[in-house]
Amino acid sequence: HVQLVESGGGSVQAGGSLRLSCTASGDTGVTDATGWFRQRPGKEREAVAAIYTGSGAPTASSSWYADSVKGRFIISQDNAKSTVSLQMNSLRPEDTAMYYCAAGEWVAAPDRESEYNYWGQGTQVTVS
């Protein structure tokens, strides 16, 4: 089993930046990708970004981004700390959401929730 804990959320003005972190513990060797999802007020949860982190992944260290965040968000991994971070720049009010970290054991479609086995509790990001 894998446990995920998000941190780094908060409030920021439009145009500002925040860095979210997702720290994994437990049997982290079984996962091959970690993704960030968000749920905006009144909307369904959506994928934001993902990165392949496992040695058995189809394309190791490759990443994926939703069109809405390309060029503004950067996902990265720190294997030594079992952490995946999401650097969010040029934030907009529409980025306001609860952000969730998720990890999957075999992720063929990084934007699909059903591909992920483990989820964190979420961290709130508010952009005004």
Contacts in CASP RR format, 6 or more apart in sequence:
PFRMAT RR
TARGET T0000
AUTHOR 0000-0000-0000
METHOD contacts of the structure
MODEL  1
HVQLVESGGGSVQAGGSLRLSCTASGDTGVTDATGWFRQRPGKEREAVAA
IYTGSGAPTASSSWYADSVKGRFIISQDNAKSTVSLQMNSLRPEDTAMYY
CAAGEWVAAPDRESEYNYWGQGTQVTVS
1 26 0 8 1.000
1 27 0 8 1.000
1 118 0 8 1.000
2 24 0 8 1.000
2 25 0 8 1.000
2 26 0 8 1.000
2 27 0 8 1.000
2 28 0 8 1.000
2 30 0 8 1.000
2 31 0 8 1.000
2 103 0 8 1.000
2 117 0 8 1.000
2 118 0 8 1.000
3 24 0 8 1.000
3 25 0 8 1.000
3 26 0 8 1.000
3 118 0 8 1.000
3 120 0 8 1.000
4 22 0 8 1.000
4 23 0 8 1.000
4 24 0 8 1.000
4 101 0 8 1.000
4 102 0 8 1.000
4 103 0 8 1.000
4 118 0 8 1.000
4 119 0 8 1.000
4 120 0 8 1.000
5 22 0 8 1.000
5 23 0 8 1.000
5 25 0 8 1.000
5 101 0 8 1.000
5 120 0 8 1.000
5 121 0 8 1.000
6 20 0 8 1.000
6 21 0 8 1.000
6 22 0 8 1.000
6 99 0 8 1.000
6 100 0 8 1.000
6 101 0 8 1.000
6 120 0 8 1.000
6 121 0 8 1.000
6 122 0 8 1.000
6 123 0 8 1.000
7 20 0 8 1.000
7 21 0 8 1.000
7 23 0 8 1.000
7 123 0 8 1.000
8 18 0 8 1.000
8 19 0 8 1.000
8 20 0 8 1.000
8 21 0 8 1.000
8 123 0 8 1.000
9 18 0 8 1.000
9 20 0 8 1.000
9 99 0 8 1.000
9 123 0 8 1.000
9 124 0 8 1.000
9 125 0 8 1.000
10 18 0 8 1.000
10 123 0 8 1.000
10 124 0 8 1.000
10 125 0 8 1.000
10 126 0 8 1.000
11 126 0 8 1.000
11 127 0 8 1.000
11 128 0 8 1.000
12 18 0 8 1.000
12 91 0 8 1.000
12 125 0 8 1.000
12 126 0 8 1.000
12 127 0 8 1.000
12 128 0 8 1.000
13 127 0 8 1.000
13 128 0 8 1.000
14 91 0 8 1.000
14 92 0 8 1.000
14 93 0 8 1.000
14 127 0 8 1.000
14 128 0 8 1.000
15 89 0 8 1.000
15 90 0 8 1.000
15 91 0 8 1.000
15 92 0 8 1.000
15 127 0 8 1.000
16 89 0 8 1.000
16 90 0 8 1.000
16 91 0 8 1.000
16 127 0 8 1.000
17 87 0 8 1.000
17 88 0 8 1.000
17 89 0 8 1.000
17 90 0 8 1.000
17 91 0 8 1.000
18 88 0 8 1.000
18 91 0 8 1.000
18 125 0 8 1.000
19 85 0 8 1.000
19 86 0 8 1.000
19 87 0 8 1.000
19 88 0 8 1.000
20 36 0 8 1.000
20 85 0 8 1.000
20 86 0 8 1.000
20 88 0 8 1.000
20 99 0 8 1.000
20 101 0 8 1.000
20 123 0 8 1.000
20 125 0 8 1.000
21 83 0 8 1.000
21 84 0 8 1.000
21 85 0 8 1.000
21 86 0 8 1.000
22 34 0 8 1.000
22 35 0 8 1.000
22 36 0 8 1.000
22 83 0 8 1.000
22 84 0 8 1.000
22 85 0 8 1.000
22 86 0 8 1.000
22 101 0 8 1.000
22 120 0 8 1.000
23 81 0 8 1.000
23 82 0 8 1.000
23 83 0 8 1.000
24 31 0 8 1.000
24 34 0 8 1.000
24 82 0 8 1.000
24 83 0 8 1.000
24 84 0 8 1.000
24 103 0 8 1.000
25 82 0 8 1.000
28 82 0 8 1.000
28 103 0 8 1.000
29 54 0 8 1.000
30 105 0 8 1.000
31 53 0 8 1.000
31 54 0 8 1.000
31 103 0 8 1.000
31 104 0 8 1.000
31 105 0 8 1.000
31 117 0 8 1.000
31 118 0 8 1.000
32 52 0 8 1.000
32 53 0 8 1.000
32 54 0 8 1.000
32 56 0 8 1.000
32 57 0 8 1.000
32 104 0 8 1.000
32 105 0 8 1.000
32 106 0 8 1.000
32 107 0 8 1.000
33 50 0 8 1.000
33 51 0 8 1.000
33 52 0 8 1.000
33 53 0 8 1.000
33 54 0 8 1.000
33 57 0 8 1.000
33 103 0 8 1.000
33 104 0 8 1.000
33 107 0 8 1.000
33 110 0 8 1.000
33 115 0 8 1.000
33 116 0 8 1.000
34 50 0 8 1.000
34 51 0 8 1.000
34 53 0 8 1.000
34 77 0 8 1.000
34 84 0 8 1.000
34 101 0 8 1.000
34 102 0 8 1.000
34 103 0 8 1.000
34 104 0 8 1.000
35 47 0 8 1.000
35 48 0 8 1.000
35 49 0 8 1.000
35 50 0 8 1.000
35 51 0 8 1.000
35 75 0 8 1.000
35 84 0 8 1.000
35 101 0 8 1.000
35 102 0 8 1.000
35 103 0 8 1.000
35 110 0 8 1.000
35 116 0 8 1.000
36 47 0 8 1.000
36 48 0 8 1.000
36 49 0 8 1.000
36 50 0 8 1.000
36 75 0 8 1.000
36 84 0 8 1.000
36 86 0 8 1.000
36 99 0 8 1.000
36 100 0 8 1.000
36 101 0 8 1.000
36 102 0 8 1.000
37 45 0 8 1.000
37 46 0 8 1.000
37 47 0 8 1.000
37 48 0 8 1.000
37 99 0 8 1.000
37 100 0 8 1.000
37 102 0 8 1.000
37 113 0 8 1.000
38 45 0 8 1.000
38 46 0 8 1.000
38 48 0 8 1.000
38 95 0 8 1.000
38 97 0 8 1.000
38 98 0 8 1.000
38 99 0 8 1.000
38 100 0 8 1.000
38 125 0 8 1.000
39 45 0 8 1.000
39 46 0 8 1.000
39 97 0 8 1.000
39 98 0 8 1.000
39 100 0 8 1.000
40 46 0 8 1.000
40 94 0 8 1.000
40 96 0 8 1.000
40 97 0 8 1.000
41 96 0 8 1.000
41 97 0 8 1.000
43 97 0 8 1.000
45 100 0 8 1.000
45 113 0 8 1.000
46 66 0 8 1.000
47 64 0 8 1.000
47 66 0 8 1.000
47 110 0 8 1.000
47 111 0 8 1.000
47 112 0 8 1.000
47 113 0 8 1.000
48 65 0 8 1.000
48 66 0 8 1.000
48 69 0 8 1.000
48 73 0 8 1.000
48 86 0 8 1.000
48 99 0 8 1.000
49 63 0 8 1.000
49 64 0 8 1.000
49 65 0 8 1.000
49 66 0 8 1.000
49 69 0 8 1.000
49 73 0 8 1.000
49 75 0 8 1.000
49 86 0 8 1.000
50 63 0 8 1.000
50 64 0 8 1.000
50 75 0 8 1.000
50 107 0 8 1.000
50 110 0 8 1.000
50 111 0 8 1.000
51 61 0 8 1.000
51 62 0 8 1.000
51 63 0 8 1.000
51 64 0 8 1.000
51 75 0 8 1.000
51 76 0 8 1.000
51 77 0 8 1.000
51 84 0 8 1.000
52 58 0 8 1.000
52 59 0 8 1.000
52 60 0 8 1.000
52 61 0 8 1.000
52 62 0 8 1.000
52 63 0 8 1.000
52 107 0 8 1.000
52 110 0 8 1.000
53 60 0 8 1.000
53 61 0 8 1.000
53 77 0 8 1.000
53 79 0 8 1.000
53 84 0 8 1.000
54 60 0 8 1.000
57 107 0 8 1.000
58 108 0 8 1.000
61 77 0 8 1.000
63 75 0 8 1.000
64 110 0 8 1.000
64 111 0 8 1.000
65 71 0 8 1.000
65 73 0 8 1.000
65 75 0 8 1.000
66 111 0 8 1.000
68 94 0 8 1.000
69 88 0 8 1.000
69 95 0 8 1.000
72 88 0 8 1.000
72 89 0 8 1.000
72 90 0 8 1.000
72 91 0 8 1.000
73 86 0 8 1.000
73 87 0 8 1.000
73 88 0 8 1.000
73 89 0 8 1.000
74 86 0 8 1.000
74 87 0 8 1.000
74 89 0 8 1.000
75 84 0 8 1.000
75 85 0 8 1.000
75 86 0 8 1.000
75 87 0 8 1.000
76 84 0 8 1.000
76 85 0 8 1.000
76 87 0 8 1.000
77 83 0 8 1.000
77 84 0 8 1.000
77 85 0 8 1.000
78 84 0 8 1.000
78 85 0 8 1.000
84 101 0 8 1.000
86 99 0 8 1.000
88 95 0 8 1.000
88 125 0 8 1.000
91 125 0 8 1.000
91 127 0 8 1.000
92 127 0 8 1.000
93 127 0 8 1.000
93 128 0 8 1.000
94 127 0 8 1.000
95 125 0 8 1.000
95 127 0 8 1.000
96 125 0 8 1.000
96 126 0 8 1.000
96 127 0 8 1.000
96 128 0 8 1.000
97 124 0 8 1.000
97 125 0 8 1.000
98 122 0 8 1.000
98 123 0 8 1.000
98 124 0 8 1.000
98 125 0 8 1.000
99 122 0 8 1.000
99 123 0 8 1.000
99 124 0 8 1.000
99 125 0 8 1.000
100 119 0 8 1.000
100 120 0 8 1.000
100 121 0 8 1.000
100 122 0 8 1.000
101 119 0 8 1.000
101 120 0 8 1.000
101 122 0 8 1.000
102 113 0 8 1.000
102 116 0 8 1.000
102 118 0 8 1.000
102 119 0 8 1.000
102 120 0 8 1.000
103 116 0 8 1.000
103 117 0 8 1.000
103 118 0 8 1.000
104 115 0 8 1.000
104 116 0 8 1.000
104 117 0 8 1.000
104 118 0 8 1.000
105 117 0 8 1.000
106 115 0 8 1.000
107 115 0 8 1.000
107 116 0 8 1.000
108 115 0 8 1.000
109 115 0 8 1.000
END
